[in-house]
Amino acid sequence: MTDAEISQTLMALARSRGPGKSFCPSEAARALSSDWRPLMPEIRRVAAGLPLEATQKGQPVDPETAKGPIRLSLRTDASPQSRRGSRG
């Protein structure tokens, strides 16, 4: 599985949902493989570099370091903080 394939799948899902709507990263993993669980770290890593916002319980998070379920959506602003969350 290449980063380009993951990126294309993530962005297609985000665009199909549209602004203000989110999806679970596992939807991308399931679209890419029937054995999708091992793909989740790569899905999150690739998502971190895309114009997507990761949230958990409505709050921005870093998709690579967040523990537990997250949601992804198209970013509504250009702020990297919006995508990656606080690293503080």
C-alpha positions as CSV (number, residue, x, y, z in Angstrom):
1,M,0.0,0.0,0.0
2,T,1.5,3.3,-1.0
3,D,1.2,6.7,0.6
4,A,-0.3,8.0,-2.6
5,E,-3.1,5.3,-2.6
6,I,-3.9,6.1,1.1
7,S,-3.8,9.9,0.4
8,Q,-6.1,9.5,-2.6
9,T,-8.6,7.4,-0.6
10,L,-8.6,9.8,2.4
11,M,-9.1,12.9,0.2
12,A,-11.9,11.2,-1.8
13,L,-13.7,10.3,1.4
14,A,-13.3,13.8,2.7
15,R,-14.5,15.4,-0.5
16,S,-17.5,13.1,-0.8
17,R,-18.6,14.1,2.7
18,G,-18.0,17.8,2.0
19,P,-17.2,20.7,4.3
20,G,-18.3,20.3,8.0
21,K,-18.7,16.5,7.7
22,S,-16.3,14.0,9.1
23,F,-15.5,10.3,8.7
24,C,-13.6,7.6,10.6
25,P,-10.1,6.8,9.2
26,S,-11.1,3.1,9.3
27,E,-13.4,3.8,6.4
28,A,-10.4,4.5,4.3
29,A,-8.6,1.5,5.6
30,R,-11.6,-0.7,4.8
31,A,-11.7,0.7,1.3
32,L,-8.1,-0.3,0.8
33,S,-7.9,-3.8,2.3
34,S,-10.1,-6.5,3.8
35,D,-7.4,-6.8,6.4
36,W,-7.7,-3.2,7.3
37,R,-6.6,-3.0,11.0
38,P,-2.9,-3.2,10.3
39,L,-3.2,-0.2,8.0
40,M,-4.5,2.2,10.7
41,P,-1.1,3.6,11.8
42,E,-0.2,4.3,8.2
43,I,-3.7,5.9,7.5
44,R,-3.2,8.2,10.5
45,R,0.4,9.1,9.4
46,V,-0.6,10.0,5.9
47,A,-3.7,11.9,7.2
48,A,-1.4,14.1,9.3
49,G,0.2,15.4,6.1
50,L,-3.0,16.2,4.2
51,P,-5.3,19.2,4.4
52,L,-7.5,17.3,6.9
53,E,-8.5,18.1,10.4
54,A,-8.4,15.3,13.0
55,T,-10.7,15.6,16.0
56,Q,-11.5,13.6,19.0
57,K,-14.6,14.5,21.0
58,G,-14.8,17.6,18.9
59,Q,-11.3,18.9,19.8
60,P,-8.4,19.1,17.3
61,V,-5.8,16.4,17.8
62,D,-2.7,15.1,16.1
63,P,-3.9,12.0,14.2
64,E,-0.5,10.2,14.8
65,T,-0.4,10.6,18.6
66,A,-4.1,10.6,19.5
67,K,-5.2,7.5,21.5
68,G,-8.6,6.1,20.7
69,P,-11.0,6.9,17.9
70,I,-10.7,10.0,15.8
71,R,-12.6,11.7,13.0
72,L,-11.2,13.3,9.9
73,S,-12.7,16.1,7.9
74,L,-11.6,18.7,5.3
75,R,-9.8,21.6,7.0
76,T,-11.7,24.8,7.1
77,D,-8.6,27.0,7.6
78,A,-5.0,27.0,6.6
79,S,-3.7,26.7,10.2
80,P,-1.4,23.7,10.7
81,Q,-2.5,23.8,14.3
82,S,-6.0,22.9,13.1
83,R,-4.7,19.7,11.5
84,R,-2.1,18.5,14.0
85,G,-3.4,19.7,17.3
86,S,-1.2,20.9,20.1
87,R,2.1,19.3,20.7
88,G,2.7,21.3,23.8
